[in-house]
Amino acid sequence: MDFLDAVRLTPAQSIHAVQPDVLFDELIHDAGYEYLRGSQRASLRQWSQRRDERDLVTVMGSGVGKALVGLLALQSELNRGATPVVYVCADARQAQNVVETAKHHNLPVTEYIEVAVKDDVQPAANRIIVTTIDQIVAPKSIFTMPVLEKVAMLVVDDAPACLRQLQTAMTWRIDREKYPEWYEHLLTWFENEPQTQSPIMWQALRKAVSAAVALSVPYWTLAKYQARILAGPVAPPAWIQNLANVECYIDQAGIEFQPRQLPIEQLPVLNEAVRRLFLVTSLTTGTDLVQQWGLSPSSLLAPIEVRSTGDAGEKLIITPQQFDIQLNDSRMRSYLKYLFESGLLTTNLVIIVPTDEAAIIWQKMGAKVYQSTDQKELMADLTGTKLMMAVVIDGYRHLDLRGAASHCLVLDGLPNPNRLADRIALQRDPGARAKIRTIVELIEAGLGRTVRSGADSSLVFLLGDQLQALTVMPEIQELFSPQTRAQLQFSQKLGTAIKKTSRTASDITIKLNQLIKAVLTRDPRWRAIYHENINYNYRQIKSVAYCSIKAAQAAQIRQANQLALAGKFQEAATLISEVAQPTAATLEQQATYQYQIDPAKALVIQKQAYRENPAYLRPAGVAYLPVPRPELTTGKRLKAYLEALNFDNGNDLAIYFEARVMPLDVKADFLTEDFQRALAWVGMLVGFETTRPTVEMIAEPSELWRGLKQDIVFQINLPDDPVGGAVMTQAAIEWYQAEYGDASAQLVLVQTKRTLTLPTNLIRATRVLTATKVEELVRKIDCLAEKLSARMPSEWTADALESLMRAEKLTMADFVENFTVPARKAKKVNHG
């Protein structure tokens, strides 16, 4: 028998530390994992001092080790006798990463991600249970056992992502492919209700011609058909008692009923835990933590947050067009390939892309493609003897490119959280803040993939006009963590310095090569410059306390929703009416609950919501509010717009302009939300007062531009519906003449070609914004952006801008003549 098997050397008394940072020192660590980072230690000490508070929120930047903080907190609870403890992840990939982290530190964990519960499976009393949101929601899982109804402590990692997974898991979906007849029945009922979206949108859904058309079903329509919907062939989940408590969305693939408030009370593991710790990268989604998870507002007002840049490593984020507006995506991809193949890039090149289509571009350039689930294969390849280019699809959250795996990362394209609810949020929110917050979370996670310790370093390149635009906009930068904001600001400063000291594009390339070499070799001069600037920027960023009014209002709305779930609609409506800062969203929610008691009173409230934001539901009896003509010339309006944007350099402004016009790509569907928003933005840029009446859910034109002297009425019709197109086009003209008492507006149809199958009188009155003209318009605005980048935005005068816009033929007087063509009647096809 081996000596180690035979001998039993045990201390007189086993001691298990309860203080989490002391506990860490007692663990047996794998090589390279022996040290607790400063921010982790400081965060754990704050938590230990407040550990008996029911709900706590810990704010830590991406890539600085939140998982270990959560694991040590749970082990600390186990050591003081509290059991069971559960670590909740958004999905199985994140759970696997947490399990691997635990193994590196010899922390005892049990992974429960299997859906089916077995008779012999029992919750672990002395181990950390690692699981996923899906497993907790599954009707047959270990988490339905009575012993887990009262968890001693719960850690929710990446709480916003877990929330989205929970919303998806608890959404009642009627899939069109699976239940085609039932989908068609519901579509017909919804379509035939008065005062809903433009008929073209319903036609698009019925014909499935646009994958991006998404509509919100009014609560009064749901109330009318509630009994039939709930008794239909697709049984609703148990949490749905009344359709007043759901948001209903529809697109060409299905219909979704999403809970207005998650029924957390039906999930004891989440709701009944004695103590809960929520791990987040920022508090931008703090309202959801209170309103959906049920946190106390005090948790947001006093989060656990350690302000330090020491654990963020050295991360240079390069937004290429800040250096030179000519460094577009295709040039940068070729440049990065050249750096790699020439040996100037002395590390693996890892590219994260949002879609399979985006990966193909890199695959053709020699990169090997991986799915985000291929972590083990990816790491094995990256740690081989030969450097490589690897492109990872949707790898923003879960890659762990530790050590020498890669010191150069590319985020190529905007992450796309394309849930149906996200698309509706984009329609409802003119600034798209609801969707942007989610995108920012994914970008933040992606930026943290290659810097995995305070001693690590990396180059990160951002490609894609829309991705670059988000990271340079001052108002969007506020949504990132302080560490990332400091890095983004340094990148902007560096780009300005390189641009000012360079005469030619070749000068910029030479300096960029020098910079890349300095980062990868960790040149002492570079490191000194980096840390001095990052530390300075970080100190200038004010710690933003969460608004107490917003937190209290979120708790108030949660209480109202709970009353509604219990069928107490009048009490719910009254409570929401008392919120301190009412918005269109709260007014519509109040109206929804009031409608169950008093429809007439509800529609009065709904009118108020509509007046606050015309993108919300328009009830019957609301008169259209005509849009006034603009009072300023193109140059003066553009000057005011530049001042409002508040960019401090021309390149950032140019990046933003190119991103705004990008959705007008000719391959885009003209019915998409992105295309129509981009078209409206162009109208504003040119000087028009723009509005989109179809958003108001009535049969009006797709878009109206009011000019100083002449208006433009835009109409988008389905290409294969000449009869419906004629009706819609005639209706658009008649609507304008009735509402504005004017017959002088120019009618413009938006379609691929100039030929139309319309009556002759409409042909003569119509011009067409064709796909070719859209391409030309995009080129013109890109050219405008390049010229604007030549000066600081504040240096432009209204007169200089007016001259520039005239030179580019981008004024109100020029638009129709230069970017539309006369319509032509389509030739009849002889089928004989």
Secondary structure, DSSP 4 states (H G I P E B T S, - for coil): --HHHH-----SS-----SHHHHHHHS---TT-----HHHHHHHHHHHHTTTSSEEEEE--TTS-HHHHHHHHHHHHHHTT---EEEEESSHHHHHHHHHHHHHTT--EEEE--SS--TT----SSSEEEEEHHHHH-SSSGGGSGGGSS-SEEEEESHHHHHHHHHHHT-EEEETTTSHHHHHHHHHHHHHSSS-S-HHHHHHHHHT--TT-EEEPPHHHHHHHHHHHHTSSSPPPTT-S-GGGEEEEEETTEEEEEESS--GGG-HHHHS-SEEEEEES-STTHHHHHHTT---HHHHHS-EE---STTS-EEEEE-HHHH-TT--HHHHHHHHHHHHHHT-S-S-EEEEESSHHHHHHHHTTTPEEEETT-HHHHHHHHTSSS--EEEEET-TTT----TTS-SEEEEES------HHHHHHHHH-TT-HHHHHHHHHHHHHHHTSS--STT-EEEEEEESHHHHHHHH-HHHHTTS-HHHHHHHHHHHHHHHHHHHT-SSHHHHHHHHHHHHHHHHHT-HHHHHHHHHHHHHHHHHSPP-PPPHHHHHHHHHHHHHHHHHHTT-HHHHHHHHHT-SS--HHHHHHHHHHHHTT-HHHHHHHHHHHHHH-TTS---TTPPP-PPPPP-S-HHHHHHHHHHHHT-SSHHHHHHHHHHHHGGG-TTS-TTSHHHHHHHHHHHHHHT-EEE-GGGGTSS--SEEEE-SS--EEEE---TT-HHHHHHHHHHHHHHHHHHH----PEEEEE-SSSEE-S-HHHHHHEEEE-HHHHHHHHHHHHHHHHHHTTS-GGG--HHHHHHHHHHTT-SHHHHHHHH-EE-EEPPPP---
